[in-house]
């Protein structure tokens, strides 16, 4: 707040902690203005990501009456840029089991943060093919553990399931810890389909969940059952690594995208990817005369 009792005052924000402050565009509000006579507010708003987490910054407000041309008042404020929780770990036990049969326990611990940023809340999630497609298995609260049923992993990834613990402070800053476990598919009995085997196990588990009135467990069982029923067939014509592609994950009977450093048809495909160095050789082999060459 600027109190200019004798007349208009030239007012400027500055900070020695931020290189280029005042010359490089880092503010959403003007850094200089003429405050009218009387009392007025002169707010400072910075662009996102201007400050570095964990560091202190001092901002100085200088004012001078326009009639004198020199500064007559200076005040400063120091703030600490919030840093997310750190140092946390995630443990998943057991390290292997069966979808819809084995209960898995997620536990996260050792998170460190300033007391002013408490409470820390935790979310647990899992993914198989891509971290961009996470399935939340425990919603945000202050509890640091949860026991749940998981959907099976992908055969092409040896049934590996990735677990993620997201720890957030009261200001929304967050960090993650990860761990892995193995979740095998339910093996159907002789002459029994996979769908029938999954349905039989899910039916028993759902009855138990309803008896205990555990709504979250009901959701886990349904998700795990759908994961098992909808698992894609990853039988491919050639080993994906042999054609320089990622393993089958999302498209039935189809390898993933090209491995790093190789080029080919984009996205999932069973067409081999090749090194850019081999492209001129392939073009040359296709030439029959100068008119057909590129």
C-alpha positions in Angstrom: 0.0 0.0 0.0 1.3 3.5 -0.9 0.4 6.4 1.3 1.1 9.6 -0.7 -0.2 12.3 1.5 1.5 15.3 -0.2 0.7 14.4 -3.8 1.2 11.9 -6.6 4.2 9.5 -6.2 6.3 7.6 -8.6 6.3 4.0 -7.4 8.5 1.0 -8.6 8.8 -2.7 -7.7 12.3 -4.3 -7.9 14.1 -7.5 -6.8 17.8 -8.1 -6.8 17.2 -11.9 -6.5 15.7 -12.2 -10.0 18.1 -11.6 -12.9 16.7 -9.2 -15.4 13.8 -8.2 -13.1 12.3 -5.0 -14.6 13.8 -5.6 -18.0 12.9 -9.1 -18.8 9.1 -9.7 -18.9 8.4 -11.6 -15.6 5.4 -9.8 -14.3 1.7 -9.8 -15.1 1.2 -6.4 -13.5 3.1 -3.1 -14.2 6.3 -2.7 -12.2 6.1 1.1 -12.3 3.1 3.4 -11.8 2.2 6.8 -10.5 0.2 6.5 -7.3 -2.4 9.2 -6.8 -2.5 11.4 -3.7 -3.8 9.5 -0.7 -3.7 5.8 0.0 -3.7 3.2 -2.8 -2.7 -0.4 -3.5 0.1 -1.4 -5.9 0.0 -5.1 -6.4 2.7 -7.3 -7.9 1.8 -10.4 -9.8 4.5 -12.7 -11.4 4.4 -15.1 -14.3 4.1 -18.8 -13.3 7.5 -20.5 -12.8 9.4 -17.3 -12.2 10.4 -18.4 -8.7 12.5 -21.4 -7.9 11.1 -23.7 -5.2 12.8 -23.6 -1.9 14.5 -20.2 -2.5 13.9 -16.9 -0.7 13.1 -13.7 -2.7 13.1 -10.1 -1.5 10.9 -7.6 -3.3 11.4 -3.9 -2.7 8.8 -1.1 -3.3 10.3 2.4 -3.7 8.2 5.6 -3.9 9.1 9.3 -4.4 6.9 12.3 -4.8 6.7 13.4 -8.4 7.4 17.0 -7.3 10.8 16.2 -5.7 12.0 13.5 -8.2 13.8 11.5 -5.5 12.9 8.4 -3.5 11.5 9.3 -0.1 10.3 5.8 1.1 11.3 2.2 0.7 9.8 -1.0 2.0 10.6 -4.6 1.3 9.0 -8.0 1.7 10.7 -11.4 1.7 8.9 -14.6 0.7 10.0 -18.3 0.5 8.9 -20.1 -2.7 7.0 -23.2 -1.7 8.8 -26.5 -2.3 6.9 -29.8 -2.7 7.3 -32.7 -0.2 10.5 -34.7 -0.8 12.3 -37.8 0.3 9.3 -40.1 0.2 9.2 -43.8 -0.8 6.5 -46.3 -1.9 6.4 -50.0 -1.0 4.1 -52.5 -2.6 3.6 -55.9 -0.9 3.6 -58.7 -1.9 5.9 -58.3 -4.9 3.8 -60.8 -6.9 0.4 -62.2 -6.9 -2.8 -62.8 -8.9 -5.4 -60.3 -10.1 -8.6 -60.4 -8.0 -7.1 -63.0 -5.7 -4.1 -61.4 -4.0 -4.7 -58.2 -1.8 -1.8 -55.8 -2.4 -0.8 -53.2 0.3 0.6 -49.8 -0.8 2.5 -47.9 1.9 4.3 -44.5 1.5 6.6 -43.0 4.1 9.5 -40.6 4.8 8.0 -37.5 3.2 9.6 -34.2 4.4 8.1 -30.7 4.2 7.8 -27.5 6.1 5.3 -27.7 9.0 3.5 -24.7 7.5 2.8 -26.8 4.4 1.0 -29.6 6.4 -1.2 -31.6 6.1 0.3 -33.7 3.3 -2.3 -35.8 1.4 -1.7 -38.9 -0.6 -3.1 -40.5 -3.8 -2.2 -44.0 -5.0 -2.5 -45.0 -8.6 -1.3 -47.7 -11.0 -0.5 -48.0 -14.7 0.8 -50.6 -17.1 1.3 -49.4 -20.6 1.7 -45.7 -20.1 2.1 -43.3 -17.1 -0.3 -41.0 -18.9 -3.1 -43.6 -18.3 -3.1 -44.0 -14.6 -5.8 -45.7 -12.6 -6.5 -44.1 -9.2 -6.7 -46.8 -6.5 -6.8 -44.5 -3.4 -8.2 -41.0 -3.5 -6.7 -38.0 -1.7 -6.5 -38.1 2.0 -3.9 -38.1 4.8 -3.7 -41.9 5.1 -0.4 -43.3 4.0 -1.4 -46.9 3.2 -4.1 -48.8 1.5 -4.9 -52.5 0.7 -6.5 -53.3 -2.6 -7.0 -55.7 -5.5 -5.2 -54.9 -8.7 -5.9 -55.5 -12.4 -3.4 -57.8 -14.1 -0.3 -56.6 -15.9 0.5 -57.0 -19.6 1.8 -60.3 -20.8 4.2 -58.3 -23.0 5.7 -56.7 -19.9 5.8 -59.9 -17.8 2.7 -58.8 -15.9 4.5 -55.9 -14.3 2.3 -53.2 -12.7 3.7 -49.8 -11.8 2.5 -48.1 -8.6 2.6 -44.3 -8.0 2.3 -42.4 -4.7 1.5 -38.7 -5.2 2.2 -36.6 -2.1 0.7 -33.0 -2.1 1.1 -30.2 0.4 -1.6 -27.7 1.4 -0.6 -25.4 -1.4 -0.9 -28.1 -4.1 2.8 -28.7 -4.7 3.4 -32.4 -5.2 6.0 -35.0 -5.7 5.8 -38.7 -6.5 7.4 -42.0 -5.5 7.1 -45.2 -7.5 7.4 -48.9 -7.1 6.5 -52.0 -9.1 4.8 -55.4 -8.4 3.8 -58.3 -10.5 0.1 -59.1 -11.0 -0.5 -62.3 -12.9 -3.7 -63.2 -14.8 -6.3 -65.6 -13.4 -5.7 -69.0 -14.8 -9.0 -70.6 -16.0 -9.8 -74.2 -15.2 -9.8 -76.9 -17.9 -12.7 -76.2 -20.4 -13.3 -72.8 -18.6 -13.0 -69.5 -20.5 -11.0 -66.6 -19.1 -14.2 -64.5 -18.8 -16.0 -67.3 -16.8 -13.0 -67.7 -14.5 -12.8 -63.9 -13.9 -16.5 -63.7 -13.3 -16.4 -66.5 -10.7 -13.6 -65.0 -8.7 -15.1 -61.5 -9.0 -18.4 -62.7 -7.8 -16.9 -64.1 -4.5 -14.8 -61.0 -4.0 -17.8 -58.7 -4.6 -20.0 -60.6 -2.1 -17.3 -60.1 0.6 -16.9 -56.4 -0.2 -20.7 -55.9 0.0 -20.8 -57.7 3.4 -18.1 -55.5 4.7 -19.7 -52.4 3.1 -16.4 -51.4 1.5 -17.3 -49.2 -1.4 -13.7 -48.6 -2.5 -13.1 -52.4 -2.7 -16.1 -52.8 -4.9 -14.6 -50.3 -7.3 -11.2 -52.1 -7.2 -12.8 -55.5 -8.0 -14.8 -54.1 -10.9 -11.8 -52.4 -12.3 -9.6 -55.5 -11.9 -12.3 -57.7 -13.5 -12.7 -55.3 -16.5 -8.9 -55.2 -16.9 -8.7 -59.0 -17.1 -11.6 -59.3 -19.5 -10.4 -56.6 -21.8 -6.8 -57.6 -21.9 -5.6 -57.4 -25.5 -4.1 -60.3 -27.4 -0.4 -59.5 -27.8 0.5 -62.4 -30.0 2.6 -60.7 -32.7 4.1 -62.1 -36.0 7.7 -61.2 -35.0 9.3 -60.2 -31.7 8.8 -56.5 -31.5 12.5 -55.9 -30.5 13.5 -57.6 -33.8 11.8 -55.0 -35.8 13.0 -52.1 -33.6 9.6 -51.5 -32.0 8.3 -51.3 -28.4 6.4 -54.2 -27.0 2.7 -54.7 -27.8 0.7 -52.8 -25.2 -2.4 -51.0 -26.6 -3.3 -52.5 -30.0 -4.2 -56.3 -30.3 -1.5 -58.4 -32.1 0.5 -55.2 -32.9 3.9 -53.9 -31.7 4.3 -50.4 -30.3 6.0 -47.3 -31.7 9.5 -47.2 -33.1 12.3 -47.5 -30.6 14.4 -44.3 -30.1 16.8 -43.7 -33.0 14.7 -45.6 -35.5 12.1 -44.4 -38.0 9.0 -46.0 -39.6 5.2 -45.8 -39.7 4.1 -43.8 -36.7 2.3 -45.3 -33.8 1.5 -49.0 -33.3 2.5 -51.2 -36.2 4.1 -54.5 -37.3 6.1 -52.8 -40.0 9.8 -52.8 -39.1 11.5 -49.5 -38.2 14.9 -48.8 -39.6 17.9 -46.6 -38.8 17.9 -43.3 -40.7 21.4 -44.3 -41.9 19.8 -47.1 -43.9 17.3 -44.9 -45.8 19.8 -43.9 -48.6 20.8 -47.5 -49.1 17.1 -48.6 -49.5 16.5 -45.8 -52.0 19.6 -46.7 -54.0 18.5 -50.3 -54.1 15.1 -49.3 -55.5 16.6 -47.3 -58.4 16.6 -49.0 -61.8 17.8 -45.9 -63.8 18.4 -42.3 -63.2 14.8 -41.3 -64.0 13.5 -43.5 -61.2 16.0 -42.4 -58.5 15.1 -39.8 -56.0 
